[in-house]
Amino acid sequence: MFFRQNKSPFDSFLDSLTYWQKKNLYTVLQLGQTNLSYEEADYKAIIAKDEDLRFLLEKTLNSPDPKM
């Protein structure tokens, strides 16, 4: 019997994105949470893994203290 694996909303959303969309999302999330320059955030996005983006997205959406 086949069991259907339930994906979290985060995983479903991230699976629907292209490479460039993921890279851009990671870059924007990094810029919103840190004092990195665009070039540094963009470089981190290039070398980031999908798990890193998922963690950053969850952290951003669930943060009680957004960066001001």
BAFILUM-484493 format. One record per residue (C-alpha): residue number from 1; residue in one letter; x, y, z. Coordinates in nm, 3 decimals. Example, Ala and Ser with C-alpha at 12.3 -4.5 7.8 and 13.67 -1.06 7.14 Angstrom:
// BAFILUM-484493
 resi resn      px      py      pz
    1    A   1.230  -0.450   0.780
    2    S   1.367  -0.106   0.714
END
This chain:
// BAFILUM-484493
 resi resn      px      py      pz
    1    M   0.000   0.000   0.000
    2    F   0.125   0.347  -0.080
    3    F   0.126   0.611   0.186
    4    R   0.098   0.972   0.092
    5    Q   0.360   1.186   0.254
    6    N   0.217   1.509   0.385
    7    K   0.436   1.805   0.307
    8    S   0.443   2.112   0.521
    9    P   0.324   2.438   0.366
   10    F   0.686   2.558   0.368
   11    D   0.803   2.257   0.168
   12    S   0.518   2.282  -0.081
   13    F   0.587   2.650  -0.135
   14    L   0.963   2.604  -0.175
   15    D   0.915   2.308  -0.411
   16    S   0.709   2.530  -0.640
   17    L   0.990   2.786  -0.682
   18    T   1.253   2.792  -0.956
   19    Y   1.624   2.819  -0.878
   20    W   1.620   3.195  -0.945
   21    Q   1.314   3.251  -0.730
   22    K   1.476   3.063  -0.442
   23    K   1.798   3.260  -0.484
   24    N   1.612   3.591  -0.485
   25    L   1.396   3.494  -0.187
   26    Y   1.702   3.391   0.014
   27    T   1.877   3.717  -0.075
   28    V   1.580   3.929   0.031
   29    L   1.533   3.738   0.356
   30    Q   1.904   3.776   0.439
   31    L   1.892   4.149   0.369
   32    G   1.588   4.185   0.592
   33    Q   1.746   4.008   0.888
   34    T   2.109   4.110   0.873
   35    N   2.331   4.406   0.793
   36    L   2.491   4.232   0.496
   37    S   2.548   4.411   0.171
   38    Y   2.351   4.298  -0.132
   39    E   2.661   4.132  -0.278
   40    E   2.725   3.933   0.042
   41    A   2.361   3.824   0.072
   42    D   2.355   3.729  -0.296
   43    Y   2.671   3.519  -0.258
   44    K   2.526   3.342   0.047
   45    A   2.213   3.267  -0.157
   46    I   2.420   3.106  -0.431
   47    I   2.590   2.864  -0.191
   48    A   2.285   2.803   0.031
   49    K   2.109   2.468   0.041
   50    D   1.733   2.423   0.032
   51    E   1.737   2.346   0.404
   52    D   1.903   2.683   0.470
   53    L   1.629   2.865   0.280
   54    R   1.357   2.670   0.461
   55    F   1.510   2.757   0.798
   56    L   1.546   3.124   0.705
   57    L   1.188   3.141   0.578
   58    E   1.048   2.978   0.893
   59    K   1.262   3.203   1.110
   60    T   1.140   3.512   0.927
   61    L   0.772   3.421   0.937
   62    N   0.777   3.311   1.301
   63    S   1.004   3.579   1.444
   64    P   0.855   3.781   1.730
   65    D   1.121   4.051   1.681
   66    P   1.155   4.155   1.318
   67    K   1.454   4.366   1.229
   68    M   1.375   4.736   1.235
END
